[in-house]
Amino acid sequence: MKSIFVSAALVAAADALIARDSTCCFHLTASGGPGGIVGQLSDGQNRIGQGMLILYIVCLPGAQYCIDSKGGLTDQSGRGCILTPPTTQFQCDQGASPTDGFSVSCDGTLSFKGNTEFKSCPTGDNGGYNIYTTAPAGQGGCVSVKLSADSCKSGCPAPAPAPAPAPKTCPAALTGTYEYPHLIVPVDSKQPDKAFGTQYNGTVSGSVSSLFNFDIPTSDNGKTCSLVFLFPQKQNLETSSFAFSGTGGIDFAMLKGPASSSTTYNNRPGVGTGYGVTKVAPGNSYTIATFPCPGGSAIGFDLSTSDDTMLSYFQDYNPSPIGLYITVC
Ligand SMILES: *[C@@H]1O[C@H](CO)[C@@H](O)[C@H](O)[C@H]1NC(C)=O
């Protein structure tokens, strides 16, 4: 009776093996620990690090595994690969039904039930390492390895294109190409029809704001422009000076057009783009805005305050530069 059951079981196992469609075959290479081709001892134990021995004995560069639709592996000798209980050692046994649940990811990484980490533990036999899904208790020297298949990978989709780089900001210093204002005109809401004409000073205080014109050369087309406000310490100024008091809140805005020497508070260009309030203090440089350089045009900016700030400075690019500039990069 017993022998009949055994042969029936063997036939069933053989049928199961045949019923599985071995669709795709590959070799495995380990990385992360003791690397190298995964080979096999003649008894079907899968090993890393005994490549020469395996080469000598079975004349194979490495074991070959075929994966079926359920994720079961069968080796080149038709042995089902299992995770032997209780140690979870990865080996291929004659007559064994393969353990399901392996898969080869798009980049070729072998996983078991979604886990790509295997344990590789020294055997003490010719420098070889056995492979487990879980390091056996009491087994020392185990390291994590990944196993890569040289075939059966579908190829991973190309990574999504990198997001467009944020617009770079040009230096808040006059270290490269820069533009300085060609016109500075104060306007005063308390004298709304008075044209003060062009000045050397930028003045921001109470009812007074200052308009700055920049002429951007055509050669700056396609480049990036940063509006910067440089406000050094007084002791670093050689040819300039400033008077400053109050909170330091300055409202920067790009105007819809440039000013002229006859601009007054009442006829000044409207605000195109407001940049909000920047709180300024001596000893600092500020990048107010960055935009594509409008090469070949004149653009205007307005500096005003709605708090107790009082600033009057002599716009000067001599060391240390002070005032409103456009740096180009
Ligand atoms: C310009 O600013 C400097 C420094 O604050 C000051 O000494 C000078 O009087 C100002 N000039 C005018 C015309 O306001």
The ligand as an SDF file (V2000), in Angstrom:
LIG
                    3D

 14 14  0  0  0  0  0  0  0  0999 V2000
   21.5880  111.7020   -1.0600 C   0  0  0  0  0  0  0  0  0  0  0  0
   21.8370  110.8310    0.0480 O   0  0  0  0  0  0  0  0  0  0  0  0
   22.9270  111.1750    0.8410 C   0  0  0  0  0  0  0  0  0  0  0  0
   23.0950  110.0920    1.8870 C   0  0  0  0  0  0  0  0  0  0  0  0
   21.9600  109.9720    2.6610 O   0  0  0  0  0  0  0  0  0  0  0  0
   22.7180  112.5220    1.4890 C   0  0  0  0  0  0  0  0  0  0  0  0
   23.8520  112.8730    2.2210 O   0  0  0  0  0  0  0  0  0  0  0  0
   22.4290  113.5310    0.3940 C   0  0  0  0  0  0  0  0  0  0  0  0
   22.0850  114.7500    0.9850 O   0  0  0  0  0  0  0  0  0  0  0  0
   21.3120  113.0730   -0.5150 C   0  0  0  0  0  0  0  0  0  0  0  0
   21.1610  113.9830   -1.6300 N   0  0  0  0  0  0  0  0  0  0  0  0
   19.9940  114.5150   -1.9580 C   0  0  0  0  0  0  0  0  0  0  0  0
   20.0110  115.4240   -3.1110 C   0  0  0  0  0  0  0  0  0  0  0  0
   18.9620  114.2370   -1.3590 O   0  0  0  0  0  0  0  0  0  0  0  0
  1  2  1  0
  1 10  1  0
  2  3  1  0
  3  4  1  0
  3  6  1  0
  4  5  1  0
  6  7  1  0
  6  8  1  0
  8  9  1  0
  8 10  1  0
 10 11  1  0
 11 12  1  0
 12 13  1  0
 12 14  2  0
M  END
$$$$
